[in-house]
Structures are given as structure tokens and as C-alpha cells.
Amino acid sequence: MVQTLGLFSSTALVAGSMIGSGIFLVNADIARTTNSPALVVGAWVVTGVLTMIGALSYGELAAMMPKAGGQYVYLREALGPMWGFLYGWTLFMVIQTGTIAAVCVAFGKFLGVFFPTISTTHWLWHIAHVPPIKLGPMVLGNMDIGVNTANLTGIVIVFLLAVVNMFGLKLGALIQNIFTSAKALSMAALILLTLTVGRNATALAANFGSSMGEFWKNAGWNAMHPVQVGVGGPIVLVNLVVVLAVVQVGSLFSSDAWNNITFTAGEVKNPRRNIPLSLVLGTGFVTTVYILATIGYLMVLPMHGDPHGTTALARGIQYAAEDRVGTAALEVVFHSSGAYLMAAAIMVSTFGCANGLSLAGARVYYAMSQDGLFFKSVGKLNEKYKTPATGLIVQACWTALLCISGSYSQLLDYIIFAALIFYMLTIVGLFVLRVKRPEVSRPYKAVGYPVLPAIYIVMASWICFVLLRYKPQYTWPGLGIVVLGIPVYLFWSRRAVSQ
């Protein structure tokens, strides 16, 4: 592989892979669950703390082992090849491809704002509807299989980005730099508008009035919050610490993929310096943007609203139409043109996000193939451009199948729990490698070690426990996908030995 990515491109890959469509949507669900402006902001603060500690910790591993595959390599070296494979397996089946499918179809949906014929209800080939199947606390199915104009647009974007990234990392990095810069400017504009000219007296009184009393409402240690257990399960009252863990499903998903730069480590210039630095700069930038954007929403839209309201202001953050909080905020500022402005911003954001995910993911499958744990052809580079071309195509094909199956939206529900387990295991690997390989050069050492990595493990463990207890529909299927990788690993490992 050719070392092509400098510090700016590496940071753009971190930030660009993180910012998709989540920040424009998930605040509605967070607001409904927490019922407190302070806790809506608090959810992003918790996510930011976790993400920053993760980035600081991964920096040490990246500086030690600047190899293609990143997190896959760290888990393999620290905990053994099976754990590396299970991460790569889950990445391919759900984490990377499911996210690419989601953001590409989201691109299609928002393109439909400008071209109404592009829609999830405009079917070109409707194969079947899978009815909902209730399994304990989970509901599976309830999805339409086929091709509509929205997911067809998504599929076109999936293969377009795969082909583009086959023609060398320079081209892929150029696209990433352009779209990350564009989305950074659009996010800056959104924040500036909502914090200044968009400030709304109704929203300010509802969310911050009475000397900030409304802001802190329902955020005390003694406040109790209703949470439904599973799908159709009982509603229970939980405290502040539990409810902040429950809503991490949305905020952590919106901040995920910060680790993707480690997948491309073999193509980063001066990786022992640039990867740790890009992790910190990228995650720090996105965390700051997300918190400021959330505060901006609270200054434009009242948190509480009427689900049957006819205007964005009347519906508030909790009941924004189709949870499109970002669109609702700009509609208050710009009225009818706000929806078009936000649609354009989200299209830029999702395209850049999908490019970063597509570019990085194929490097993991390349590393797995080099170890004999994936299709042999995926472990070969394009001779002219030195890119994992076959890996890009295989990834695109599976992603397209997820788009057609309609299953990607359900798979997204399982991503965060599965990803959080592997993040936690990787940071455990940091401790393991300090003991197993004390002699290895560490150009960068994790800031705050061992305290900060230990805090990450405790916080992530608590979130996983809470999600297992209160949101089993997001956890057990994710665990099932990971466990299914064990027999697949045994097959590939035996095949590798026999060859």
C-alpha cells in the first residue's frame, strides 16, 4: 500500500465518517426519553467523553501497529485471532455495510425533497412484505423487500463510491476532503444561525426560562423517567444514570465510525504521529459540533410540543415531523425554504460519510484475507492503484443486498451494542499489550493511562448492562450476529491451515 493520507486527510476521514444524518434526527427520540433539555445535552456530553477517551486510547495502539486493518489487528494481537475475526465479521455483516446502506438510502430520501418521484413508497419492483414477528422483547421482520426509487438511488451511490475508491486513495481522499469541508461549513452555518438570528422567544422561554430552571427540569438525581422495556413490554421508572445510558443508542450511533482511520493505517503518512493526532482532532471537532448543534436546536424549538401540531414550532423537538429536528429548526428560521436547505446539507453529509466508510471498510477485509480469514481475492491489491478493489466490490454487493432487503434499518438498531463491545475489548487489549509486549516501541502513549481507559471500560460496561436490561431488542440480536461468527471463524481458520 502507498502512504498517501496526510494529517488533514486523516482528520477529514475521522470527522467525515462520523457525521452522517444522526445529528439531524436522533435528538427527537432523546428528548422524548429524557424529557429534559439538560439531559438532551447531557447525552451528547456522555457520548463525547466516551469517544474522546476511546480516541486517546486507540492512538497508542495505532502508533504501535500502523497496519492496514486497524482495530482488527489490535484485537488479533492482544486477544487472539478469533476476536479479531469476530470484529471483522460483525463489521462486514452489520456495522460497516449496514451504516453505508442507511446513509446512502438517506441520501436518496433527501434527494426526494427536490425530486418527489424518489421515495421509499415509489416501488419499481416490490418483491414481498415480511410481516412483524414477535420474539420475546424483540420484533423482527416488518419490512418490505424490493427496489424503490430511494433505495435504488442509494445502491447507485454505493457502487459509485466503490468504483471511485478503486482508482487510488488520492481520489477517494480528495472527495472526502471536499465533502468533509462542505459539511463542516454547513454545520457551522447551522450552529451560527440557530444560536443567533434563529433564536426564538418561545423556545428560549420553554427550554431556558425562569433563570435556567426549565433547562434543568427533570434532570435532578431524584427525577424518574419512564422507559419501556423491550417492544410492548412494561413501562418502568428509571433514574438519571440509567436514562442517560438508554439514550446512548442514538447519540453513540451518530458519533460512531471515528475508528475508521485506523483501518487505513498502511496508507497514512507518518502514521505513528498522524493517526493519534487525527483521532483526537477529528473526534474533538465532531463532539464540539454535536453539542453546539443540540444547544442551537433548543434555542429555536421548544423541547415539548404537540404531536398533532401543524407547524415545526408547535411540534417542538420531541414531535418533529419524522424526527427531522434539523429540518424543523431551519423551517423556523427560513420558513418554507428551510426544508430544502437542510435536505441539501444532509445530502452532502451522507455522501461524505458513505465515502469514508466505503474507503475504510475494505481495508479490514483485506487484512483478514491476508490472514486467510476471508476470500483470497479480497487480499489482493489493484496493481496500478494499490487499492483493495475486490474488497470494495464485495462490500458494495453485500451493502446493496441490505438495501434491497430493507433489513439495514433493523441492523442499525443492533450496531451500537455490538460496536461498543468491540471498542471495550480493544481498550482491554491496551492493558493486555502493556503486559505482553512492554518492549514494543510506543511513540505515543495513551493520555491518562490507566485511569481514562479504565473509566471507558466502566462506562461502556454500564451502558451495555442497561441496554441488555431495558432495550433487549437492540442487544440480543447484535450478540447473535457476533456469535454466528464463531463457526464461520472455525471454517476459515481450518481452511487457512489446510492451505
C-alpha positions as CSV (number, residue, x, y, z in Angstrom):
1,M,0.0,0.0,0.0
2,V,1.1,3.6,-0.7
3,Q,1.3,6.1,2.1
4,T,-1.0,8.9,0.7
5,L,-3.0,10.4,3.6
6,G,-1.6,13.4,5.4
7,L,-2.9,14.8,8.7
8,F,-5.7,16.9,7.1
9,S,-7.0,14.0,5.0
10,S,-6.7,11.6,8.0
11,T,-8.7,14.1,10.2
12,A,-11.2,14.6,7.4
13,L,-11.7,10.8,7.3
14,V,-12.3,10.7,11.1
15,A,-14.8,13.6,11.1
16,G,-16.4,12.8,7.7
17,S,-17.1,9.2,8.7
18,M,-18.7,10.3,12.0
19,I,-21.1,13.0,10.7
20,G,-23.9,11.4,8.7
21,S,-27.6,12.0,9.3
22,G,-27.9,11.1,13.0
23,I,-27.3,14.6,14.5
24,F,-30.2,15.9,12.4
25,L,-32.6,13.2,13.6
26,V,-31.9,11.4,16.9
27,N,-32.4,14.4,19.3
28,A,-36.2,13.8,18.9
29,D,-36.0,10.4,20.5
30,I,-33.5,11.5,23.1
31,A,-35.9,14.4,24.0
32,R,-38.9,12.1,24.3
33,T,-37.0,9.6,26.5
34,T,-35.3,12.1,28.9
35,N,-38.0,14.8,28.9
36,S,-35.3,17.3,30.0
37,P,-33.3,19.9,28.0
38,A,-30.3,19.4,30.3
39,L,-30.3,15.6,29.7
40,V,-30.6,16.0,26.0
41,V,-27.3,18.0,26.1
42,G,-26.0,15.6,28.7
43,A,-26.5,12.6,26.4
44,W,-24.1,14.2,23.9
45,V,-21.6,15.1,26.7
46,V,-21.5,11.4,27.8
47,T,-21.0,10.3,24.2
48,G,-18.3,12.9,23.7
49,V,-16.4,11.8,26.9
50,L,-16.6,8.1,25.8
51,T,-15.5,8.9,22.2
52,M,-12.6,11.1,23.3
53,I,-11.3,8.6,25.8
54,G,-11.6,5.9,23.1
55,A,-9.7,8.1,20.6
56,L,-6.9,8.8,23.1
57,S,-6.6,5.1,23.9
58,Y,-6.7,3.9,20.3
59,G,-3.9,6.4,19.5
60,E,-1.4,4.3,21.4
61,L,-2.4,1.1,19.5
62,A,-2.3,2.9,16.2
63,A,1.2,4.2,16.8
64,M,2.4,0.7,17.9
65,M,0.8,-1.1,14.9
66,P,0.3,1.2,11.9
67,K,-1.0,-1.6,9.7
68,A,-4.0,-1.9,7.4
69,G,-6.9,-3.3,9.3
70,G,-6.6,-1.2,12.4
71,Q,-8.9,-2.4,15.1
72,Y,-9.0,-5.9,13.6
73,V,-5.2,-6.0,14.0
74,Y,-5.3,-4.7,17.6
75,L,-7.8,-7.3,18.7
76,R,-5.9,-10.1,16.9
77,E,-2.6,-9.1,18.5
78,A,-4.0,-8.5,22.0
79,L,-6.7,-11.1,22.5
80,G,-6.1,-13.7,19.7
81,P,-7.1,-14.2,16.0
82,M,-10.7,-15.3,16.8
83,W,-11.5,-11.9,18.4
84,G,-10.1,-10.1,15.5
85,F,-12.1,-12.2,13.1
86,L,-15.4,-11.7,15.1
87,Y,-14.9,-8.0,14.9
88,G,-14.2,-8.1,11.1
89,W,-17.2,-10.5,10.7
90,T,-19.5,-8.1,12.5
91,L,-18.1,-5.1,10.7
92,F,-18.8,-6.8,7.3
93,M,-22.2,-8.2,8.2
94,V,-23.7,-5.2,10.2
95,I,-21.5,-2.3,11.4
96,Q,-19.9,-1.0,8.2
97,T,-22.2,-2.3,5.5
98,G,-25.4,-1.6,7.4
99,T,-24.3,2.0,8.1
100,I,-23.3,2.5,4.4
101,A,-26.7,1.2,3.4
102,A,-28.5,3.5,5.8
103,V,-26.7,6.7,4.9
104,C,-26.9,6.0,1.1
105,V,-30.7,5.4,1.3
106,A,-30.9,8.5,3.5
107,F,-29.2,10.4,0.6
108,G,-32.0,9.1,-1.7
109,K,-34.8,10.1,0.7
110,F,-33.5,13.6,1.0
111,L,-32.9,13.8,-2.8
112,G,-36.6,13.2,-2.9
113,V,-37.2,16.6,-1.4
114,F,-36.1,18.1,-4.7
115,F,-37.4,15.2,-6.9
116,P,-40.6,13.8,-5.4
117,T,-40.5,10.7,-7.6
118,I,-37.6,9.5,-5.5
119,S,-39.4,7.9,-2.5
120,T,-39.4,4.8,-0.4
121,T,-43.1,4.3,-1.4
122,H,-42.4,4.5,-5.2
123,W,-41.7,0.9,-5.9
124,L,-40.1,-0.3,-9.1
125,W,-40.0,-3.9,-8.0
126,H,-41.8,-4.9,-4.8
127,I,-40.9,-8.5,-4.1
128,A,-42.6,-9.1,-0.7
129,H,-43.6,-7.7,2.6
130,V,-42.3,-9.6,5.7
131,P,-44.8,-9.3,8.5
132,P,-43.7,-8.5,12.0
133,I,-42.6,-11.5,14.1
134,K,-42.5,-11.0,17.9
135,L,-39.8,-13.0,19.7
136,G,-40.0,-12.2,23.4
137,P,-39.0,-8.5,23.7
138,M,-38.0,-8.3,20.1
139,V,-39.9,-7.7,16.9
140,L,-38.3,-8.9,13.7
141,G,-39.4,-8.6,10.2
142,N,-42.0,-5.9,9.3
143,M,-40.0,-4.8,6.3
144,D,-40.5,-4.5,2.5
145,I,-38.2,-6.3,0.2
146,G,-37.6,-4.9,-3.3
147,V,-36.4,-1.9,-5.2
148,N,-37.9,1.6,-4.8
149,T,-36.6,4.8,-6.2
150,A,-35.0,5.8,-2.8
151,N,-33.0,2.6,-2.2
152,L,-32.1,2.4,-5.9
153,T,-30.6,5.8,-5.6
154,G,-28.7,4.5,-2.5
155,I,-27.5,1.5,-4.4
156,V,-26.2,3.7,-7.2
157,I,-24.3,5.7,-4.7
158,V,-22.9,2.5,-3.0
159,F,-21.4,1.3,-6.3
160,L,-20.3,4.7,-7.4
161,L,-18.2,5.2,-4.3
162,A,-16.8,1.6,-4.6
163,V,-15.7,2.3,-8.1
164,V,-14.3,5.8,-7.3
165,N,-12.3,4.4,-4.4
166,M,-10.8,1.7,-6.7
167,F,-9.0,4.4,-8.6
168,G,-6.5,5.2,-5.9
169,L,-6.6,6.6,-2.4
170,K,-5.8,10.1,-3.6
171,L,-9.1,10.4,-5.4
172,G,-11.1,8.9,-2.5
173,A,-9.2,11.2,-0.1
174,L,-9.9,14.2,-2.3
175,I,-13.6,13.5,-2.3
176,Q,-13.5,13.0,1.4
177,N,-11.7,16.3,2.0
178,I,-14.2,18.2,-0.2
179,F,-17.3,16.8,1.3
180,T,-16.0,16.9,4.9
181,S,-15.1,20.6,4.4
182,A,-18.5,21.2,2.9
183,K,-20.3,19.5,5.8
184,A,-18.2,21.3,8.3
185,L,-19.2,24.6,6.8
186,S,-22.8,23.6,6.7
187,M,-22.8,22.5,10.3
188,A,-21.0,25.8,11.3
189,A,-23.8,27.7,9.4
190,L,-26.5,25.7,11.2
191,I,-25.0,26.4,14.6
192,L,-24.4,30.0,13.9
193,L,-28.0,30.5,12.6
194,T,-29.6,28.7,15.5
195,L,-27.5,30.5,18.1
196,T,-28.0,34.0,16.7
197,V,-30.7,35.1,14.2
198,G,-32.7,31.9,14.7
199,R,-33.2,32.3,18.4
200,N,-36.9,32.0,19.2
201,A,-38.5,33.6,22.2
202,T,-41.0,30.7,22.6
203,A,-38.2,28.2,22.6
204,L,-36.0,30.2,24.9
205,A,-38.8,30.6,27.5
206,A,-39.7,26.9,27.3
207,N,-36.2,25.5,27.5
208,F,-34.2,28.0,29.5
209,G,-36.7,30.3,31.2
210,S,-37.0,31.0,34.9
211,S,-33.3,31.5,35.5
212,M,-32.4,28.3,33.7
213,G,-34.9,26.4,35.8
214,E,-36.6,25.0,32.7
215,F,-33.3,23.8,31.4
216,W,-32.6,21.7,34.5
217,K,-36.2,20.4,34.8
218,N,-36.4,16.6,35.2
219,A,-32.6,16.4,35.4
220,G,-32.2,16.0,39.2
221,W,-30.9,12.9,40.9
222,N,-34.3,12.2,42.3
223,A,-36.1,12.6,39.0
224,M,-37.6,9.4,37.5
225,H,-38.1,8.7,33.8
226,P,-40.5,6.2,32.2
227,V,-38.8,3.7,29.9
228,Q,-40.5,0.9,28.1
229,V,-38.7,-2.5,28.4
230,G,-38.3,-4.1,25.0
231,V,-41.1,-3.9,22.5
232,G,-44.5,-3.9,24.1
233,G,-43.0,-4.6,27.5
234,P,-43.8,-2.9,30.8
235,I,-43.0,0.7,31.4
236,V,-40.6,1.2,34.3
237,L,-39.3,4.3,36.0
238,V,-35.5,4.8,35.9
239,N,-33.1,7.4,37.3
240,L,-30.8,9.9,35.7
241,V,-27.8,7.4,35.3
242,V,-29.9,4.8,33.7
243,V,-31.8,7.0,31.3
244,L,-28.6,8.6,30.0
245,A,-27.3,5.1,29.2
246,V,-30.6,4.2,27.5
247,V,-30.4,7.1,25.1
248,Q,-26.8,6.3,24.1
249,V,-28.3,4.1,21.3
250,G,-28.9,7.3,19.3
251,S,-26.0,9.6,20.3
252,L,-23.3,6.9,20.1
253,F,-24.6,5.7,16.7
254,S,-24.3,9.3,15.5
255,S,-20.7,9.5,16.8
256,D,-19.6,6.1,15.6
257,A,-17.0,5.3,12.9
258,W,-14.3,7.5,14.5
259,N,-12.0,4.5,14.4
260,N,-12.1,4.1,10.6
261,I,-8.9,5.9,10.2
262,T,-7.1,3.0,11.9
263,F,-8.3,0.7,9.0
264,T,-6.3,2.8,6.5
265,A,-3.1,2.9,8.7
266,G,-1.0,1.3,6.0
267,E,-1.7,4.3,3.7
268,V,-1.1,7.2,6.2
269,K,2.0,9.3,6.0
270,N,4.0,9.3,9.3
271,P,1.2,7.1,10.8
272,R,2.8,7.0,14.3
273,R,2.2,10.7,14.6
274,N,-0.7,11.4,12.3
275,I,-3.2,8.7,13.3
276,P,-3.2,9.5,17.0
277,L,-3.4,13.2,16.2
278,S,-6.2,12.8,13.6
279,L,-8.2,10.7,16.1
280,V,-8.1,13.4,18.7
281,L,-8.7,16.3,16.3
282,G,-11.5,14.6,14.4
283,T,-13.4,13.4,17.5
284,G,-12.9,16.6,19.3
285,F,-14.3,18.6,16.4
286,V,-17.3,16.4,15.9
287,T,-18.1,16.3,19.7
288,T,-18.0,20.1,19.9
289,V,-20.2,20.4,16.8
290,Y,-22.8,18.0,18.1
291,I,-23.1,19.7,21.5
292,L,-23.4,23.1,19.9
293,A,-25.9,22.0,17.4
294,T,-28.1,20.4,20.1
295,I,-27.9,23.7,22.1
296,G,-28.9,25.5,18.9
297,Y,-31.9,23.3,18.4
298,L,-33.0,24.1,22.0
299,M,-32.8,27.8,21.2
300,V,-35.0,27.5,18.1
301,L,-37.5,24.8,19.0
302,P,-39.3,24.2,22.3
303,M,-38.4,20.7,23.6
304,H,-42.0,19.8,24.4
305,G,-44.7,20.1,21.7
306,D,-48.0,18.9,20.3
307,P,-47.7,15.7,18.2
308,H,-50.6,16.9,16.2
309,G,-49.2,20.4,15.7
310,T,-49.3,21.8,12.2
311,T,-46.0,23.9,12.4
312,A,-42.5,23.0,13.3
313,L,-42.6,25.3,16.3
314,A,-45.8,23.8,17.6
315,R,-44.5,20.2,17.3
316,G,-41.2,21.0,19.1
317,I,-38.2,18.8,19.2
318,Q,-40.0,15.8,20.7
319,Y,-42.5,15.6,17.9
320,A,-40.6,17.0,14.9
321,A,-42.1,15.6,11.7
322,E,-40.4,12.2,11.1
323,D,-37.9,13.1,13.8
324,R,-36.2,15.6,11.4
325,V,-35.2,18.1,14.1
326,G,-32.6,19.8,11.9
327,T,-35.2,20.4,9.2
328,A,-37.7,21.7,11.8
329,A,-35.1,24.2,13.1
330,L,-34.3,25.6,9.7
331,E,-38.0,25.8,8.8
332,V,-38.5,28.1,11.8
333,V,-35.6,30.2,10.6
334,F,-36.2,30.2,6.9
335,H,-39.9,29.0,6.7
336,S,-40.6,27.0,3.5
337,S,-37.1,27.1,2.1
338,G,-35.7,25.6,5.3
339,A,-36.6,22.1,4.3
340,Y,-34.6,22.4,1.0
341,L,-31.6,23.9,2.8
342,M,-31.5,21.0,5.3
343,A,-32.1,18.4,2.6
344,A,-29.0,19.7,0.7
345,A,-26.9,19.8,3.9
346,I,-27.9,16.2,4.7
347,M,-27.1,15.0,1.2
348,V,-23.6,16.5,1.4
349,S,-23.2,15.0,4.9
350,T,-24.4,11.5,4.0
351,F,-22.4,11.3,0.7
352,G,-19.2,12.2,2.5
353,C,-20.0,9.8,5.4
354,A,-20.6,6.9,2.9
355,N,-17.4,7.7,1.1
356,G,-15.3,7.5,4.2
357,L,-17.0,4.3,5.4
358,S,-16.6,2.6,1.9
359,L,-13.0,3.6,1.6
360,A,-12.0,2.4,5.1
361,G,-14.0,-0.8,5.4
362,A,-12.4,-2.6,2.5
363,R,-9.0,-2.3,4.3
364,V,-10.2,-4.5,7.1
365,Y,-11.4,-7.3,4.8
366,Y,-8.0,-7.0,3.0
367,A,-6.2,-7.6,6.3
368,M,-8.5,-10.5,7.2
369,S,-7.8,-12.1,3.8
370,Q,-4.1,-11.7,4.3
371,D,-4.6,-13.9,7.5
372,G,-6.5,-16.5,5.5
373,L,-9.8,-15.5,7.2
374,F,-11.7,-14.1,4.2
375,F,-11.9,-14.7,0.5
376,K,-8.5,-14.9,-1.0
377,S,-9.1,-12.5,-3.8
378,V,-10.0,-9.7,-1.3
379,G,-6.4,-9.9,-0.1
380,K,-5.0,-8.7,-3.4
381,L,-4.4,-5.0,-4.4
382,N,-5.2,-3.4,-7.7
383,E,-1.7,-3.4,-9.4
384,K,-2.0,0.1,-10.8
385,Y,-3.7,2.0,-8.0
386,K,-2.7,-0.2,-5.0
387,T,-6.3,-0.4,-3.6
388,P,-8.2,-3.4,-2.3
389,A,-10.5,-3.3,-5.4
390,T,-12.2,-6.7,-4.8
391,G,-12.9,-5.9,-1.2
392,L,-14.6,-2.7,-2.3
393,I,-16.8,-4.6,-4.7
394,V,-17.6,-7.4,-2.2
395,Q,-18.5,-4.8,0.4
396,A,-20.7,-2.9,-2.1
397,C,-22.6,-6.1,-3.2
398,W,-23.5,-7.0,0.4
399,T,-24.5,-3.4,1.1
400,A,-26.8,-3.4,-2.0
401,L,-28.4,-6.6,-0.8
402,L,-29.1,-5.0,2.6
403,C,-30.7,-2.0,0.8
404,I,-33.0,-4.3,-1.2
405,S,-33.9,-6.5,1.8
406,G,-34.9,-3.5,3.8
407,S,-33.1,-5.1,6.8
408,Y,-30.5,-2.4,7.2
409,S,-32.7,-0.2,9.4
410,Q,-33.2,-3.1,11.9
411,L,-29.5,-4.0,11.7
412,L,-28.7,-0.4,12.7
413,D,-30.6,-1.0,15.9
414,Y,-28.0,-3.7,16.8
415,I,-24.9,-1.8,15.7
416,I,-24.1,0.2,18.8
417,F,-24.3,-2.6,21.3
418,A,-22.1,-4.8,19.1
419,A,-19.7,-2.0,18.3
420,L,-19.5,-0.9,22.0
421,I,-18.5,-4.5,23.0
422,F,-15.6,-4.4,20.5
423,Y,-14.5,-0.9,21.5
424,M,-14.4,-2.1,25.1
425,L,-12.5,-5.3,24.2
426,T,-9.9,-3.2,22.2
427,I,-9.3,-1.0,25.2
428,V,-8.9,-4.1,27.4
429,G,-6.3,-5.1,24.7
430,L,-4.4,-1.9,25.5
431,F,-3.9,-3.2,29.1
432,V,-3.0,-6.7,27.8
433,L,-0.4,-5.4,25.4
434,R,1.2,-3.3,28.0
435,V,1.9,-6.5,29.9
436,K,2.5,-8.9,27.0
437,R,4.7,-6.6,24.9
438,P,6.3,-4.0,27.2
439,E,9.4,-3.8,24.9
440,V,7.5,-2.6,21.8
441,S,8.1,1.0,20.8
442,R,5.2,3.3,21.7
443,P,5.8,6.6,20.0
444,Y,2.5,7.8,21.6
445,K,1.2,6.6,25.0
446,A,-2.5,6.8,25.9
447,V,-3.1,10.0,27.8
448,G,-4.4,9.3,31.3
449,Y,-3.4,5.6,31.3
450,P,-4.6,3.6,33.2
451,V,-7.3,5.8,34.7
452,L,-9.0,7.1,31.5
453,P,-9.1,3.7,29.7
454,A,-10.5,2.1,32.9
455,I,-13.2,4.8,33.0
456,Y,-14.1,3.9,29.4
457,I,-14.4,0.2,30.3
458,V,-16.6,1.0,33.3
459,M,-18.9,3.5,31.4
460,A,-19.2,1.2,28.4
461,S,-19.9,-1.8,30.6
462,W,-22.7,0.1,32.4
463,I,-24.3,1.2,29.1
464,C,-24.2,-2.4,27.8
465,F,-25.7,-3.7,31.1
466,V,-28.5,-1.1,30.9
467,L,-29.2,-1.8,27.2
468,L,-29.4,-5.6,28.0
469,R,-31.8,-4.9,30.8
470,Y,-34.1,-2.2,29.3
471,K,-33.5,-2.4,25.5
472,P,-33.1,-6.1,24.7
473,Q,-34.4,-5.5,21.2
474,Y,-31.1,-3.7,20.5
475,T,-28.8,-6.2,22.2
476,W,-29.6,-9.8,21.9
477,P,-29.8,-9.8,18.0
478,G,-26.4,-8.0,17.9
479,L,-24.9,-10.6,20.2
480,G,-26.4,-13.3,18.0
481,I,-24.7,-11.9,14.9
482,V,-21.3,-11.9,16.8
483,V,-21.8,-15.5,18.0
484,L,-22.7,-16.7,14.5
485,G,-19.2,-15.6,13.5
486,I,-17.7,-18.4,15.7
487,P,-18.5,-21.3,13.4
488,V,-17.5,-19.2,10.4
489,Y,-14.1,-18.4,12.0
490,L,-13.6,-22.2,12.6
491,F,-14.3,-22.8,9.0
492,W,-11.9,-20.1,7.7
493,S,-9.2,-20.9,10.2
494,R,-9.2,-24.7,9.3
495,R,-9.2,-23.8,5.6
496,A,-6.2,-21.5,6.1
497,V,-4.3,-24.2,7.9
498,S,-5.1,-26.8,5.2
499,Q,-3.8,-24.4,2.5
